[in-house]
Every structure is written in C-alpha cells, then in structure tokens.
C-alpha cells in the first residue's frame, strides 16, 4: 500500500459504528490498516484526530481525519468511485435511504442502548420502545423489497444494508445477553430475513464480532449500569 | 422541467429546522408554496400523511413526493438543483467536514440551546455554558473565511444561520451576551443577514423572539 492512498481506521471491535465503516471498506475493496482503541484509555492519536467527540470510528485518509460513521460512509462512496456504489443515483431515493439510516441510528439505536444499560422496569420500557420502533421500520421497509425477500447474490449491499447489519448483525449475541428475542421472525419477518441474508454476505460475515465475546460485553455493561 | 415542478413546504416560520429549508430554496431561486403548520395546535392530516414516522416539520413535498429531516432536505435540494449555487463543496473531504459540523450542530448545539430558552435555574445555567463552549468550536471552523463555505455561503452556513437568528432570543431568556464570547460568529451572522435571499427568507431576530415568547406561552413552557 503506497503512501498516496494510506487508509487507517481507528475502531473498537464491538462498535456498530466502526463495523459499518469496515464493511463499506471491504465492499469497495479498499485496503486499510486497522487500529484497535481501548476506549478506557484512548490513544493520543485518536484524541488528536477527533478532538470534538473523542470517539471511534475515525477514518484517516492520507493524514486527513474523518469522523462520524455516516459521514465516513458518504466520504468513502464519493472518494473511491470505482467498485460498487452504496448509495442510489436518484436524489429522492438517496433522501429516503438517508432518512431511514438516520432513523436506525437515532431512534432504534437509542432505545437499544437504553435497554442495554438498564435493568428492571426501565429495561422493559426501553425494550418495548425498541420493538415499537422496529415495527415502524418494518412497515417503512416494505416498499424497498418489491419481491418480498431481500437477497444479495453479488455482495451488492448498500448504505441502508450496511447501517442495518452493523447494528443487528450480532442480534443472536444481543438476544442471548438480554434473554429475549430482539429480531423476532414472527413480529418482524422482513427485518429478520433481511438481517439473516446480510449476515451471509462475506464482507458482513467476516466483520461480525465473536459471539461469546459480544455476549460477555453486553452482560458486563448491564451489570455495571447505574441504577 | 423546472416550470412544471410543484413544490410545497410544510413550515413553521420560527422553527430553525424549517428555516434551513427556506434558505436553501431561496439560495437556489426555487419557487414554492408554504403551508404553515401551527405547532401549538394539533397536527394537520397532511403532515401526518407525509411524515407519519416523526410527524414533524419541515417536510418538502416535491411533485407529491415527501422529503423529511432538515439536513436531508437541504442536501436533496442541492442535488436536484445542481446547476446553480452549489451548497456542498465538490471536494469529498470538504463535504465530509461540512456534514460533520452540521451533525455537530444538531447533536450538540441545539439541545444546549433548548435548555437556554425553555428551561431555567441550574438547567438553564448549564445550558448556557454548554452552548457557548460548543458554538466556540464552530467559530474556530470559520478560520479567516467570510463564510463557513469559504468565499460564499454554503451548506454549513445554511445549517447554522437559523441559530444565529435565535441568538437574540437566547440572550434575552438567558440574560447573557453571545457577542461578548463569540464576536467572530456574530460578525459572520451579520454578514449573512445582508444577503437578500437570507433576509427575505427569515423573520428578523426580534420577531423570532416575539414568536418564541408566544409559543412558550401557548405550550406552557
């Protein structure tokens, strides 16, 4: 990898935000160096590259840092023009994809994070909210798959696919840690079949965090949540 | 194609999110109809139909197709009317920076601003400090340029400008001076206000204050 196109990703193995950047880089066939950050002891470089939020992921391309996962995805799309496109060409279709990606990011993720960090009544309330939002998402997605079932033969996955599987790819680990179904094939059949199909795509499969390690992390976060 | 375009904006004049869309449309010289929603009353059936997920304004309805979320709408406007007055820069890295800071405004600046105009006591005081700290970071991004977009107004200017129109409101409720802390930012705001497409799209800052007082009263905030 020459100096003209040096790409480094600062990340953490369990972060869905980092996952989505990894998957995008793999889909586009972009070689990169990965640096694992200890979030309890962030490196000087990370703090220098993302002084505003001090978070992962940060993509550094030829010395220039880009932060915020959805911004990074769009940067990748615009910079590496060869290879598969992850956003549609039509502005209205792009707006729809961005809308739903934002919904997953802000609404769904928020509820799940609240659930992960709480217990007892607060936890149940957060999970109920998360299910309601999943239903809104399920309904909203029906128009995206005219044939009914999502399938991805040529690894042809896009922006929304990447955002979804980065969050729900490890759903089996999330479900084991929480002791309940998050993506229920009966309640949310479209999302379930979509995530299952995505998890078979090599770039996604390779990026899935190890199951047992993930279960242990979620359980640790729940045990140590403030009451 | 331009002459047969039918564009409706579900709007609320004092909403900083809706203001962004009005600015973008005006910058591009696009004609549109405004349908004002009264946010102190129950939501119209049109709003519930075009934005069933969030039930919020602004919504841009372009030839019957709704686009929601202010920054997504601004980017949509930039992409559809790409032949004039470019809002996002051409360079991917500059675009990423503009989007990063616009996201920062939504995530970090607006919530602090809310504490200043809608809360009081300790919450308001914390909000004031947070607000100033965060807009100072944005001020740093101006560097030696007249606008965030460089020599001309761009995406980030449009994303932030409505908040500048709210400065007077925040200062009055918060009893503090933003200009004392961020003179460069206030100079930028005044510069933007001189542009015709800006002052014809947005209510004057003093009018914003009157509207917010009225809104607070009606909503019991």
Interface residues (C-beta under 8 A of the other chain):
Chain A: X52 X61 X64 X66 X67 X68 X70 X71 X72 X74 X75 X78 X79 X91 X92 X94 X95 X98 X99 X102 X103 X136 X140
Chain B: X53 X62 X65 X67 X68 X69 X72 X73 X75 X76 X79 X80 X92 X93 X95 X96 X99 X100 X103 X104 X137
